[in-house]
Amino acid sequence: MNMNHIAELKKQFLAVADRLKEELKTIRTNHASPALLEGITVEAYGGSMNMKLMELATITNDGPTTIVIAPFDPSTVQDIERAILKSPLGITPSNQGGRLIVRIPPLSQEQREKYVKLAASMVEEYKNIIRGHRDDVRKKIKHAFEAKEISEDDKFRQEKQVDEETKKINDQIESIKSNKEKEIMTV
């Protein structure tokens, strides 16, 4: 019965790694990525609706430094433009009649270092989530042992498995982090 704790832990760890990868996509690199703009909140239709940019438009790459935004409803072009200008990204879209073109300027060394720190702090948050999941499962194993549902050998074996899975996911997260850092620092 308790071996499903390990399976559940593996599922939780995979979900954490996937969420981290998605969140890291929002950090700028020298390569233009639609993910950079997808989550921007747009006050559409005269401020009557707050929507994510990806709900209002198709966002695509046009080369390594250009993003094209094609709104589903042309009346939202100005709203989208305003939202991008207000965002902390520091980019200016160019309105080309029914669509917006965003050129992503190269990052300065200072900006790259700032984004590397931001990525590192995101990774740290996710490591805390992993520790929380690990500690929860360790408590369940301890409880099962104290309730005499598992033997002492089972307890040690399961704790060892928890430690192995935790090491695996931490290694994976370090790898995700170093890949993102390389991506940010590549000129």
Secondary structure, DSSP 4 states (H G I P E B T S, - for coil): -THHHHHHHHHHHHHHHHHHHHHHTTS--SS--THHHHT-EEEETTTTEEEEHHHHEEEEESSTTEEEEEESSGGGHHHHHHHHHHSTT---EEE-SSSEEEE-PPPPHHHHHHHHHHHHHHHHHHHHHHHHHHHHHHHHHHHHHHTTSS-HHHHHHHHHHHHHHHHHHHHHHHHHHHHHHHHHH--
